Amino acid sequence: MVYIQIPKLKRERIVVLTGREAVSISVLSLAVAFIVFSGFLMYEGADPIEAYRNIFSFAFDQKLGLSTTLHRGFFILFATLAFIIPMRAGLWNVGMEGQFYLGTIGAFAVAYTLPTLHPGILIPLMLLAGALFGAFYGALAGFLRGKLNVNEVVTTLMLNNIAFWLVYLLTVGGPWAGIAESTSRPLPASAHAPIILNTPFTSFLVIGIAVILYIFLKYSSIGYQIRVLGNSPAAAKHIGISAPKITVLVMALGGAIAGLSGYHMWAGDPAFFMIPRPEAYKAIADLTYWGLIIGLICLLNSIAAIPLSVFIGSILVGSTVLVRRLRLPFGLDVLFLGIISLTFVAFQFFHYYRIKIKRRE
């Protein structure tokens, strides 16, 4: 009789993960996602190489999908940064959706109230209002967590739902209702975002925010307090760091960044220039949850999040050709995104643990 000995495995906590190791794990998770999706493509009778060529050639073609790729990618980057800064303090900000809605309300309120202002004044005011409205929503969750110890995940998810219906009440038969059914009236032309190199100027704004956020978290004294609180709340308390104040601060900053995305999305894409129907603005807001995945994959590194956000944007835009060009079944593009998100999440294990064969004693 033949006996097969299966080696015993053990997991070992990774204390320090180098940048090279983190990149390797992320690239491997992407490779697995592409391999898995290739199986579905072949099942449908498509050539995977041809499918991927069509996806990326469309997404990065200057005359076709490039502008939308950049626009969607940098929208996701706003959400990623809004997740990163609270997470550095050990807080799960899953309220980027609601903060995006509040930012939309703030920006549109300014545009509709002061439509005749010069763009040089109107646009900064819209950005400021969007950031303040988003910051308020984030700070509210931060206050409930810091002062009353209410779980921030539960709070932000509930606030997301409230914000959705606030936008609904304003646009569907409300004071902002437009001529088209269930949409808002258009933004005044003076509120449209200037376009630079195929993308609204807010794309460069969010890149600047990502760089500033990296420097702030790594080198400033407040950034140090945020990191200490996130790594060890007990140590933070021992050295006199105020957890409630830091909690409100990081949630407010995250909310402000997510709030800015309200202007970026609706004023930066000629396909909109208004708040669309509820099912459409909900579908856009759902993209904010990519910020959570990307933030974790990038190990909360705001600079590393820039290229990955654009890459996900290219998948979002380019995968639509699977239906339109290759006549593949509807929903295959959504399946691709689902596989990528699942493999990203699954490979998070390898950011924190390595598997070793347990030696026999």
C-alpha positions as CSV (number, residue, x, y, z in Angstrom):
1,M,0.0,0.0,0.0
2,V,1.3,3.4,-0.9
3,Y,1.1,6.2,1.6
4,I,1.1,9.8,0.5
5,Q,2.3,12.2,3.1
6,I,0.8,15.7,2.7
7,P,3.2,18.3,4.2
8,K,1.8,20.4,7.0
9,L,1.6,24.1,6.3
10,K,1.8,26.9,8.7
11,R,1.2,30.6,8.3
12,E,3.8,33.1,9.4
13,R,2.9,36.7,10.1
14,I,4.9,39.2,8.0
15,V,6.2,42.0,10.2
16,V,7.7,44.1,7.5
17,L,6.6,43.9,3.9
18,T,9.0,45.6,1.4
19,G,7.7,47.7,-1.5
20,R,9.0,45.1,-3.9
21,E,7.1,42.3,-2.2
22,A,3.9,44.3,-2.1
23,V,4.1,45.1,-5.8
24,S,4.9,41.4,-6.6
25,I,1.8,40.3,-4.7
26,S,-0.4,42.9,-6.4
27,V,0.9,42.0,-9.9
28,L,0.4,38.3,-9.1
29,S,-3.3,38.9,-8.0
30,L,-3.8,40.7,-11.3
31,A,-2.3,37.9,-13.3
32,V,-4.5,35.4,-11.6
33,A,-7.6,37.5,-12.4
34,F,-6.6,37.7,-16.1
35,I,-6.0,33.9,-16.2
36,V,-9.4,33.2,-14.6
37,F,-11.3,35.6,-16.9
38,S,-9.5,34.1,-19.9
39,G,-11.2,30.8,-19.1
40,F,-14.6,32.5,-19.3
41,L,-13.7,34.2,-22.6
42,M,-12.7,30.9,-24.1
43,Y,-15.9,29.3,-22.9
44,E,-17.8,31.9,-24.8
45,G,-15.7,31.2,-27.9
46,A,-13.5,34.4,-27.7
47,D,-9.7,34.7,-28.1
48,P,-8.5,36.1,-24.8
49,I,-5.5,37.9,-26.4
50,E,-7.8,39.5,-28.9
51,A,-10.2,40.5,-26.2
52,Y,-7.6,42.1,-24.0
53,R,-6.1,43.9,-27.0
54,N,-9.5,45.4,-27.8
55,I,-10.1,46.4,-24.1
56,F,-6.9,48.3,-23.7
57,S,-6.7,49.7,-27.3
58,F,-10.1,51.3,-26.8
59,A,-9.5,52.5,-23.2
60,F,-6.3,54.3,-24.1
61,D,-7.1,55.5,-27.6
62,Q,-7.0,59.3,-27.6
63,K,-10.0,59.5,-30.0
64,L,-12.1,56.8,-28.2
65,G,-11.9,56.0,-24.5
66,L,-8.9,57.8,-23.1
67,S,-10.7,60.8,-21.7
68,T,-13.3,58.6,-20.0
69,T,-10.6,56.2,-18.7
70,L,-8.8,59.1,-17.1
71,H,-12.0,60.7,-15.8
72,R,-13.2,57.4,-14.2
73,G,-9.8,56.5,-12.9
74,F,-9.2,59.7,-11.1
75,F,-12.8,59.6,-9.7
76,I,-11.8,56.3,-8.1
77,L,-8.5,57.9,-6.9
78,F,-10.6,60.5,-5.0
79,A,-12.4,57.7,-3.2
80,T,-9.2,55.8,-2.6
81,L,-7.6,58.8,-0.9
82,A,-10.8,59.3,1.2
83,F,-10.4,55.8,2.4
84,I,-6.6,55.9,3.0
85,I,-6.4,58.7,5.5
86,P,-8.9,57.4,8.0
87,M,-7.6,53.9,7.6
88,R,-4.1,55.2,8.6
89,A,-5.8,55.9,12.0
90,G,-7.4,52.5,12.1
91,L,-10.8,53.7,10.9
92,W,-12.9,52.1,8.1
93,N,-14.4,54.9,6.0
94,V,-16.9,53.1,3.8
95,G,-18.9,56.3,3.5
96,M,-17.2,57.6,0.4
97,E,-20.5,57.1,-1.5
98,G,-22.5,59.3,0.9
99,Q,-19.7,61.9,1.0
100,F,-19.6,62.0,-2.8
101,Y,-23.4,62.7,-2.8
102,L,-23.0,65.4,-0.2
103,G,-20.2,66.9,-2.3
104,T,-22.5,66.9,-5.3
105,I,-25.2,68.7,-3.3
106,G,-22.7,71.3,-2.1
107,A,-21.2,72.0,-5.6
108,F,-24.6,72.1,-7.4
109,A,-26.1,74.4,-4.7
110,V,-23.4,77.0,-5.5
111,A,-23.8,76.6,-9.3
112,Y,-27.6,77.0,-9.2
113,T,-27.5,79.9,-6.7
114,L,-24.7,81.9,-8.4
115,P,-24.9,80.9,-12.1
116,T,-23.7,84.2,-13.5
117,L,-20.4,84.3,-11.6
118,H,-17.2,84.2,-13.6
119,P,-15.8,80.6,-13.9
120,G,-12.7,81.7,-12.0
121,I,-14.8,82.4,-9.0
122,L,-17.7,80.0,-9.4
123,I,-15.6,76.8,-9.9
124,P,-13.4,77.4,-6.8
125,L,-16.6,78.1,-4.8
126,M,-18.1,74.9,-6.0
127,L,-15.0,72.9,-5.1
128,L,-15.0,74.5,-1.6
129,A,-18.6,73.8,-1.0
130,G,-18.3,70.2,-2.2
131,A,-15.3,69.7,0.1
132,L,-17.1,71.3,3.1
133,F,-20.3,69.3,2.6
134,G,-18.3,66.1,2.3
135,A,-16.1,67.0,5.3
136,F,-19.3,67.6,7.4
137,Y,-20.6,64.1,6.5
138,G,-17.3,62.5,7.4
139,A,-16.8,64.5,10.6
140,L,-20.3,63.4,11.7
141,A,-19.3,59.8,11.5
142,G,-16.0,60.6,13.1
143,F,-17.7,62.4,16.0
144,L,-20.1,59.5,16.6
145,R,-17.1,57.1,16.7
146,G,-14.7,59.3,18.7
147,K,-17.1,60.6,21.3
148,L,-19.8,57.9,21.5
149,N,-17.9,54.9,20.2
150,V,-20.5,54.2,17.5
151,N,-19.0,51.8,14.9
152,E,-18.0,53.9,11.9
153,V,-18.8,51.2,9.4
154,V,-22.4,51.0,10.5
155,T,-22.7,54.8,10.7
156,T,-21.2,55.6,7.3
157,L,-23.3,52.9,5.6
158,M,-26.5,54.5,7.1
159,L,-25.3,57.9,6.1
160,N,-24.8,56.7,2.5
161,N,-28.4,55.8,2.3
162,I,-29.6,59.1,3.7
163,A,-27.4,61.0,1.3
164,F,-28.8,59.0,-1.7
165,W,-32.3,60.0,-0.8
166,L,-31.3,63.7,-0.3
167,V,-30.1,63.8,-3.9
168,Y,-33.2,62.0,-5.0
169,L,-35.5,64.6,-3.2
170,L,-33.6,67.5,-4.9
171,T,-33.7,66.1,-8.4
172,V,-36.8,63.9,-8.8
173,G,-39.6,66.5,-8.8
174,G,-37.7,68.7,-6.3
175,P,-36.2,72.2,-6.7
176,W,-33.4,71.0,-8.9
177,A,-35.6,68.9,-11.3
178,G,-34.8,69.4,-14.9
179,I,-36.9,68.9,-18.1
180,A,-35.7,65.3,-18.6
181,E,-37.5,62.9,-16.3
182,S,-35.7,62.3,-12.9
183,T,-32.6,64.3,-13.8
184,S,-31.5,67.7,-12.5
185,R,-31.4,70.8,-14.7
186,P,-28.1,71.3,-16.4
187,L,-25.1,73.0,-14.9
188,P,-24.5,76.6,-16.2
189,A,-21.7,76.6,-18.8
190,S,-19.6,78.7,-16.4
191,A,-19.5,75.7,-14.0
192,H,-18.0,73.2,-16.5
193,A,-14.5,72.0,-15.6
194,P,-11.7,73.1,-17.9
195,I,-10.2,70.2,-19.8
196,I,-6.4,69.8,-19.9
197,L,-4.8,66.9,-21.9
198,N,-8.1,65.0,-22.4
199,T,-9.1,65.2,-18.7
200,P,-10.7,67.8,-16.4
201,F,-8.3,69.9,-14.3
202,T,-9.6,68.1,-11.2
203,S,-7.6,65.0,-12.3
204,F,-4.4,67.0,-11.7
205,L,-5.9,68.3,-8.5
206,V,-6.4,64.8,-7.1
207,I,-2.8,63.8,-8.2
208,G,-1.6,66.8,-6.2
209,I,-3.7,65.8,-3.2
210,A,-2.2,62.2,-3.4
211,V,1.3,63.6,-3.2
212,I,0.5,66.0,-0.4
213,L,-1.3,63.3,1.5
214,Y,1.8,61.0,1.2
215,I,4.1,63.8,2.6
216,F,1.5,64.8,5.3
217,L,1.1,61.3,6.6
218,K,4.8,60.4,6.5
219,Y,6.5,63.6,7.6
220,S,4.1,65.9,9.6
221,S,3.6,65.7,13.4
222,I,-0.1,65.2,12.9
223,G,0.6,62.4,10.4
224,Y,2.8,60.8,13.0
225,Q,-0.1,60.9,15.5
226,I,-2.5,59.4,13.0
227,R,-0.1,56.5,12.2
228,V,0.5,55.8,15.9
229,L,-3.2,55.7,16.6
230,G,-3.7,53.3,13.7
231,N,-0.9,51.1,14.8
232,S,-1.5,51.0,18.5
233,P,-4.4,52.9,20.2
234,A,-2.9,52.0,23.6
235,A,0.4,53.6,22.8
236,A,-1.3,56.6,21.4
237,K,-3.2,57.1,24.6
238,H,-0.1,56.6,26.7
239,I,1.8,59.4,24.9
240,G,-1.2,61.8,25.1
241,I,-2.6,61.6,21.6
242,S,-6.3,62.5,21.6
243,A,-8.1,59.7,19.8
244,P,-11.5,61.5,19.5
245,K,-9.8,64.6,17.9
246,I,-7.8,62.5,15.5
247,T,-10.9,60.4,14.6
248,V,-12.9,63.5,13.7
249,L,-10.0,65.0,11.8
250,V,-9.2,62.0,9.6
251,M,-12.9,61.3,8.8
252,A,-13.4,65.0,8.0
253,L,-10.4,65.1,5.7
254,G,-11.5,61.8,4.0
255,G,-15.0,63.3,3.6
256,A,-13.6,66.5,2.1
257,I,-11.6,64.6,-0.5
258,A,-14.6,62.4,-1.4
259,G,-16.8,65.5,-1.6
260,L,-14.5,67.0,-4.2
261,S,-15.3,64.1,-6.5
262,G,-18.9,65.3,-6.8
263,Y,-17.7,68.3,-8.9
264,H,-15.1,66.1,-10.7
265,M,-17.7,63.6,-11.9
266,W,-20.6,65.7,-13.0
267,A,-18.8,68.9,-14.1
268,G,-15.8,67.1,-15.7
269,D,-17.6,64.8,-18.1
270,P,-19.5,66.3,-21.1
271,A,-21.8,63.3,-21.0
272,F,-23.3,64.7,-17.8
273,F,-23.1,68.4,-16.8
274,M,-26.1,67.5,-14.6
275,I,-27.1,64.9,-12.0
276,P,-28.5,62.0,-14.0
277,R,-31.3,59.6,-13.1
278,P,-31.1,57.9,-9.7
279,E,-30.1,54.5,-11.1
280,A,-27.2,56.2,-13.0
281,Y,-25.9,58.3,-10.1
282,K,-26.1,55.3,-7.8
283,A,-24.1,53.2,-10.4
284,I,-21.4,55.9,-10.4
285,A,-21.4,56.1,-6.6
286,D,-20.9,52.4,-6.4
287,L,-17.5,52.9,-8.0
288,T,-16.3,54.6,-4.8
289,Y,-16.0,51.2,-3.2
290,W,-13.1,50.5,-5.5
291,G,-11.3,53.0,-3.2
292,L,-11.4,50.5,-0.4
293,I,-9.9,47.7,-2.5
294,I,-7.2,49.9,-4.1
295,G,-6.3,51.4,-0.8
296,L,-5.7,48.0,0.8
297,I,-3.8,46.7,-2.2
298,C,-1.5,49.7,-2.2
299,L,-0.9,49.3,1.5
300,L,-2.4,52.8,2.1
301,N,0.3,54.4,-0.1
302,S,-1.5,57.3,-1.8
303,I,1.1,57.7,-4.6
304,A,1.0,54.0,-5.5
305,A,-2.8,54.4,-5.7
306,I,-2.5,56.7,-8.7
307,P,-1.5,54.2,-11.5
308,L,-3.7,51.5,-10.1
309,S,-6.7,53.8,-10.1
310,V,-6.1,54.6,-13.7
311,F,-5.7,50.9,-14.5
312,I,-9.0,50.1,-12.9
313,G,-10.5,53.0,-14.9
314,S,-9.2,51.5,-18.1
315,I,-10.9,48.1,-17.3
316,L,-14.2,49.9,-16.5
317,V,-14.2,51.7,-19.8
318,G,-12.4,49.2,-22.1
319,S,-14.3,46.1,-21.0
320,T,-17.5,47.6,-22.5
321,V,-16.1,46.6,-26.0
322,L,-16.6,42.9,-25.1
323,V,-20.3,43.4,-25.8
324,R,-20.2,46.1,-28.4
325,R,-17.3,44.9,-30.6
326,L,-16.9,41.2,-29.9
327,R,-20.7,40.5,-29.4
328,L,-20.0,38.6,-26.2
329,P,-22.9,38.2,-23.7
330,F,-24.0,41.2,-21.8
331,G,-22.6,41.3,-18.2
332,L,-19.2,39.8,-19.1
333,D,-17.6,43.1,-18.5
334,V,-19.1,43.2,-15.0
335,L,-17.9,39.7,-14.4
336,F,-14.3,40.8,-15.3
337,L,-14.5,43.5,-12.7
338,G,-15.9,41.1,-10.1
339,I,-13.1,38.6,-10.7
340,I,-10.5,41.4,-10.3
341,S,-12.0,42.6,-7.0
342,L,-12.2,39.1,-5.6
343,T,-8.6,38.2,-6.5
344,F,-7.5,41.5,-5.0
345,V,-9.3,40.7,-1.8
346,A,-8.1,37.1,-1.7
347,F,-4.5,38.1,-2.2
348,Q,-4.7,40.5,0.8
349,F,-3.8,37.4,2.8
350,F,-0.4,37.4,1.3
351,H,0.2,41.0,2.3
352,Y,0.1,39.9,6.0
353,Y,1.1,36.2,6.0
354,R,3.5,33.8,4.2
355,I,2.9,30.1,4.0
356,K,5.7,27.7,5.1
357,I,6.1,24.0,5.3
358,K,6.0,22.9,8.9
359,R,9.0,20.7,9.7
360,R,8.4,17.4,11.5
361,E,9.8,17.3,15.0
